[in-house]
Amino acid sequence: MEWLTAPFEVTFVQRALWGGILVSAICALAGTWVVLRGMAFLGDAMSHGLLPGVALAALFGSNLMLGAVVSAVVMTAGVTALGRTPRLSQDTGIGLLFVGMLSLGVIIVSRSQSFAVDLTGFLFGDVLAVRQQDLLLLATALCAALAVSVLGHRAFVALAFDERKARTLGLRPRLAHAVLLGLLGLAIVASFHIVGTLLVLGLLIAPPAAALPWARSIRGVMVLAALLGSAATFGGLLLSWHLGTAAGATVSALAVCLFFLSHVLSGLRHRPARPASVPVPEVN
């Protein structure tokens, strides 16, 4: 069993594992609503929309996560504002913000004289570089995400299934939508250091989508999604150690594999039984 435990005897792999577990819990809280409301495109747009803030932070030697937070706030405010424009569909507004923010990020990077800004970690993650202070930040982010999820649970449920009823009940669906966008932004900011923005949907969407056929409540989806994300983190780190592959990409790929496995097993579970053959009586 040494092949199973040896990688996790190394300190930086232990920190990577704890970081992945914390991010899996955060993504489970936000990703469940993304899956239930069909907001995958929004999640993808917001993850790529972090590029300008991260690029500026890297250029000026500032904290990358702080730059990501600023970009997430801008994206959240932009999506909320454009969503109130009656003549513009939400998908169109999100697409325009997506392209605009991504273009701005590329322009900022291109202005670097030496192109010394290393955005590989931003795009593909650097889970093995997680530090002790990163774990503290992730733990704080998890507490914040949990508080938002508990306080906004009733409004989020009404928003996910019947926005008109949410308005009738006085739950202020526009405010709930803005808070939900903030929760999504928090999950993406917390995750980009682990799996990168190109692969963040692997932990944000795959575990909740895999949990959906098996859980009987929204809270059950969240708990099972957190467990599946943690399992993907453990298995991804283990495989990357022995196979020499990129850790963040392996974690994300394994999360997607768990999704497909879940739905295959769910399909087999719900397959209708074949009708028993009725013996034909012999005619003498």
Salt bridges, closest charged atoms under 4 A:
ASP44 OD1 - HIS48 ND1 3.18
ASP134 OD2 - ARG131 NE 3.31
ASP134 OD2 - HIS193 NE2 3.75
GLU163 OE2 - ARG167 NH2 3.48
